[in-house]
Amino acid sequence: MTLTSKALAPMIAAAAIATTALPATAETVIRLSTYVNEADIRYDGFVHFAELVSEKTGGSVKVEIFPSSTLHGWSEGVDAVQGGVSDMSWIPADERLPCYRVTSLYPVAIDLENQVELDAGYAALVKDEAAKVNLMPVFNSNYSYDQEWWFEDGIEDLGKLDGKLVRSIGPLVSLMIETWGGQPVFVAPKEVFQSAERGVVDGINMGVATYSSWKLWSVMPYMVNANLFYGNVNYMMNMDKFNGMTADEQAAVLAAASETETWLKPRYEDWVDQRVGNAVMKGGGAAVSIPQEQRMALIDSVQGTWDKEVDAACGAELAGNIRALFASHAP
């Protein structure tokens, strides 16, 4: 060994040790886009999901979270995932997913005790439709528990809106509002506060978690707890991105999503309950639950019309399978 090589040997050895000690660099980065903000308990769920993915893949897959619609707007989920703006995102009621569009929010009474299994069954039923537009369902963000209605003052009967302008999140809610004598208005989540404050809408349909995260109790403090829906904002991944991972990595991502849903469910429900309680006890809010008979009457007032939409969009077989799934989780 020459003098020069003797001098270099310790440095080469040190470099090798340092390289060995460095954490593995992620081979796949999943850019996850969500409309929820960092004050929302569901953001904690995405953080938990990212940690599980890293753990289960030994660091070969990393999930980067982009909250508060920073990558794209409410209605742009499909375009964003297909075009590479995000790798995984919430998917709204998009016309390119006709069956998902009319069933991810559905007028039905369900028991949420086995919600994780219900959501998994639903995602499996819409998986083939998603694949046709290069999407892969990964994470179920269930909002059946908290999708409710708000007004500035008390309202005697949700079924008699008397021309009120009410914020709608999609076609089913618009049908409900119109059936009950109101006028639907679409407003993206980040714009709801200003719309309510300026009188653009007289009422709001939204999930309690999102409503609380955006501090909307101060502008419309009267909540009607009607419990009318099955709701699932499914987070889907670009199919090419998903298929670019190894089989073990794919399994790890799906397992992390399922485990996160189980981890999040009780925390999400407790968080929602706390926000309603705080609004009522400390913030001047009010929360009124409607009687079971009225609840079922409101569901029945739209279910027949909506089922025709579902049959047309999904086909008789798939529509029947989805209704059978909901029936198997009836209260």
C-alpha positions in Angstrom: 0.0 0.0 0.0 1.4 3.4 -1.0 1.6 6.3 1.5 -1.3 8.0 -0.3 -3.5 4.9 -0.1 -2.6 4.5 3.6 -3.7 8.1 4.3 -7.0 7.6 2.4 -7.9 4.3 4.1 -9.2 5.8 7.4 -11.3 8.3 5.4 -12.8 5.6 3.2 -13.6 3.5 6.2 -15.2 6.5 8.0 -17.3 7.3 5.0 -18.5 3.7 4.8 -19.5 3.7 8.5 -21.3 7.1 8.0 -23.2 5.8 5.0 -24.2 2.7 6.8 -25.6 4.8 9.7 -27.8 7.0 7.5 -31.5 6.1 7.4 -32.8 4.5 4.2 -33.9 7.0 1.6 -37.5 6.6 0.5 -37.7 5.1 -3.0 -41.4 6.1 -3.3 -42.9 9.4 -2.0 -46.7 9.6 -1.9 -48.0 13.2 -2.0 -51.3 13.0 0.0 -53.6 15.9 -0.5 -56.5 16.6 2.0 -58.9 19.4 2.5 -58.8 19.0 6.4 -56.6 21.3 8.3 -54.0 20.6 11.0 -56.5 21.4 13.8 -58.7 18.5 12.6 -58.4 15.1 14.3 -58.4 13.5 10.8 -55.1 15.2 10.2 -53.7 13.2 13.1 -55.1 10.2 11.3 -53.1 10.9 8.2 -50.0 11.5 10.3 -50.6 8.1 11.9 -51.0 6.5 8.5 -47.8 8.1 7.2 -45.9 6.7 10.3 -47.3 3.2 9.8 -46.4 3.2 6.1 -42.8 4.2 6.9 -42.6 1.6 9.6 -44.2 -1.2 7.5 -42.0 -0.5 4.5 -38.8 0.0 6.4 -38.7 3.6 5.1 -38.9 2.7 1.4 -42.2 4.5 1.1 -42.8 8.0 2.5 -46.1 9.8 2.8 -46.0 13.6 2.6 -49.2 15.3 3.8 -50.6 18.5 2.2 -53.5 19.8 4.3 -56.1 22.6 3.8 -56.5 22.0 0.1 -53.0 23.5 -0.6 -52.5 21.4 -3.7 -55.9 21.7 -5.4 -59.5 22.7 -4.8 -62.5 20.6 -3.6 -63.8 19.4 -6.9 -60.4 18.7 -8.5 -59.4 15.4 -6.8 -59.6 13.2 -9.9 -57.8 15.6 -12.1 -55.1 16.2 -9.5 -54.4 12.5 -9.0 -54.5 11.7 -12.7 -52.3 14.6 -13.6 -49.7 14.1 -10.9 -50.5 17.2 -8.8 -51.0 14.8 -6.0 -50.5 11.0 -5.8 -53.4 10.4 -3.4 -56.3 12.6 -2.7 -59.9 12.8 -1.5 -62.3 12.1 -4.4 -65.4 14.2 -4.7 -68.7 13.3 -6.4 -67.1 13.3 -9.9 -69.0 12.4 -13.0 -66.2 10.2 -14.2 -67.1 7.9 -11.3 -70.8 7.7 -11.8 -71.6 5.0 -9.2 -69.3 6.4 -6.5 -70.7 9.8 -7.2 -74.2 8.8 -6.2 -73.4 6.3 -3.4 -70.5 7.8 -1.5 -73.2 9.8 0.2 -76.4 7.8 0.5 -79.7 8.5 2.3 -79.9 5.5 4.7 -80.0 4.7 8.4 -77.0 2.6 9.4 -75.3 1.3 12.5 -71.7 2.5 12.8 -70.6 -0.2 15.3 -68.8 -2.0 12.4 -68.0 1.0 10.4 -64.5 0.0 9.3 -65.9 -3.3 7.8 -68.7 -1.4 6.2 -66.3 1.1 4.6 -64.0 -1.7 3.4 -67.0 -3.4 1.8 -68.1 -0.2 0.1 -64.5 0.5 -1.2 -64.4 -3.0 -2.7 -67.6 -2.5 -4.5 -66.4 0.7 -6.2 -62.9 -0.5 -6.9 -63.5 -1.6 -10.5 -65.1 1.7 -11.4 -62.2 3.6 -9.9 -59.7 1.4 -11.9 -61.3 2.5 -15.2 -60.1 6.0 -14.5 -56.7 4.9 -13.2 -57.5 5.3 -9.5 -57.0 2.9 -6.6 -59.1 3.2 -3.4 -56.8 3.3 -0.3 -58.2 5.1 2.7 -61.9 5.4 3.8 -62.6 8.8 5.5 -66.1 8.0 6.9 -68.2 11.0 7.8 -71.5 9.2 8.4 -71.2 10.1 12.1 -71.0 13.9 11.7 -72.6 15.1 8.4 -75.2 17.6 9.7 -77.0 20.9 9.2 -76.5 24.4 10.7 -78.6 27.6 10.7 -78.2 31.0 12.3 -81.4 30.6 14.3 -83.6 27.8 15.3 -85.6 25.9 12.6 -88.8 24.1 13.5 -88.7 21.5 10.7 -85.7 20.6 8.5 -88.2 19.2 6.0 -89.7 22.8 5.6 -86.8 25.0 4.4 -89.2 27.7 2.9 -86.8 29.0 0.3 -83.7 29.1 2.4 -80.3 29.1 0.6 -78.5 26.1 2.0 -74.9 25.1 1.3 -74.7 21.7 -0.5 -71.8 19.4 -0.9 -73.1 17.3 -3.8 -76.1 16.0 -5.8 -77.8 14.1 -3.1 -77.7 17.0 -0.6 -79.0 19.3 -3.4 -81.9 16.9 -3.9 -82.7 16.9 -0.2 -82.6 20.7 0.0 -84.9 21.1 -3.1 -87.3 18.4 -1.9 -87.6 20.2 1.4 -88.3 23.5 -0.2 -84.9 25.2 -0.1 -82.3 26.2 -2.7 -78.9 24.5 -2.8 -75.7 26.6 -3.1 -72.3 25.0 -3.7 -69.6 26.5 -1.5 -66.1 25.0 -1.1 -65.1 24.3 2.5 -62.5 27.1 2.7 -65.2 29.6 1.5 -68.0 28.7 3.8 -67.1 31.0 6.7 -67.2 34.1 4.4 -70.4 32.9 2.7 -72.2 32.4 6.0 -70.9 35.6 7.5 -72.0 37.7 4.5 -75.4 36.0 4.2 -74.7 34.2 0.9 -76.3 31.1 2.5 -79.0 30.8 5.2 -77.9 27.3 6.2 -75.0 24.9 5.9 -74.6 21.1 5.3 -71.2 20.0 6.4 -69.4 17.5 8.7 -69.0 18.6 12.3 -65.3 18.0 12.2 -64.8 20.3 9.2 -67.3 22.8 10.6 -65.4 22.9 13.9 -62.0 23.1 12.3 -63.0 26.1 10.2 -64.5 27.8 13.4 -68.0 28.1 11.8 -69.9 27.8 15.1 -69.5 31.6 15.6 -71.5 32.4 12.4 -74.1 29.7 12.4 -74.4 28.3 15.9 -77.7 26.2 15.6 -77.1 22.6 14.7 -79.7 20.0 13.6 -78.4 16.5 14.3 -80.4 14.5 11.8 -78.2 11.5 11.1 -79.5 10.9 7.5 -76.5 9.5 5.6 -73.9 7.0 4.9 -70.9 9.1 3.9 -67.5 8.1 2.7 -65.0 10.5 1.2 -62.6 7.9 -0.3 -59.0 8.8 -0.7 -57.7 7.2 -3.9 -54.2 6.8 -5.3 -52.9 7.1 -8.8 -53.0 3.5 -10.1 -49.7 3.8 -11.9 -48.1 5.1 -8.8 -49.6 2.3 -6.8 -48.5 -0.3 -9.3 -45.0 1.2 -9.3 -44.5 -0.1 -5.7 -43.5 -3.7 -4.9 -46.2 -6.1 -3.9 -45.0 -5.9 -0.3 -45.1 -2.1 -0.3 -48.7 -2.2 -1.8 -49.8 -4.5 1.0 -48.1 -2.4 3.6 -49.8 0.8 2.4 -53.3 -0.9 2.4 -52.7 -2.4 5.8 -51.6 0.9 7.2 -54.8 2.5 5.9 -57.0 -0.1 7.4 -55.2 0.0 10.8 -55.4 3.8 10.8 -59.2 3.7 10.2 -59.6 1.5 13.2 -57.2 3.7 15.3 -59.0 6.9 14.2 -62.7 5.8 14.6 -63.0 6.3 18.4 -60.8 9.4 18.5 -62.8 10.9 15.6 -66.1 10.3 17.3 -64.9 11.6 20.7 -63.4 14.7 19.0 -66.6 15.5 17.2 -68.6 15.0 20.5 -66.2 17.4 22.3 -66.5 20.1 19.6 -70.3 20.0 19.8 -70.2 20.0 23.6 -67.8 23.0 23.7 -69.9 24.9 21.2 -73.1 24.4 23.2 -71.6 24.9 26.7 -69.1 27.7 26.0 -69.7 29.1 22.5 -73.4 30.0 22.5 -74.2 27.1 20.2 -77.2 24.8 20.2 -77.5 21.2 19.1 -81.0 19.6 18.6 -81.5 16.0 17.6 -84.7 15.2 15.6 -87.0 12.3 16.6 -86.5 8.9 15.0 -89.8 9.0 13.2 -88.9 12.4 11.6 -85.5 11.1 10.7 -86.9 8.1 8.8 -89.5 10.4 7.1 -86.8 12.7 5.8 -84.8 9.7 4.5 -87.9 8.2 2.9 -88.7 11.6 1.2 -85.7 11.3 -1.0 -84.6 7.6 -1.0 -87.0 6.5 -3.8 -85.9 9.2 -6.1 -82.3 8.7 -5.3 -82.5 4.9 -5.8 -83.5 5.6 -9.4 -80.3 7.7 -9.8 -78.2 4.9 -8.3 -79.7 2.2 -10.5 -79.0 4.3 -13.6 -75.4 5.2 -12.6 -74.3 1.8 -11.1 -76.4 -0.7 -13.0 -78.9 -3.0 -11.3 -76.4 -5.6 -10.0 -73.9 -3.2 -8.4 -76.7 -0.9 -7.1 -78.3 -4.0 -5.5 -75.0 -5.0 -3.9 -74.5 -1.6 -2.4 -78.0 -1.5 -1.0 -77.5 -5.0 0.4 -74.3 -3.8 2.1 -76.1 -0.9 3.8 -79.0 -3.2 4.8 -76.5 -5.6 6.5 -75.5 -2.7 8.7 -78.9 -1.3 9.5 -79.6 -0.3 13.1 
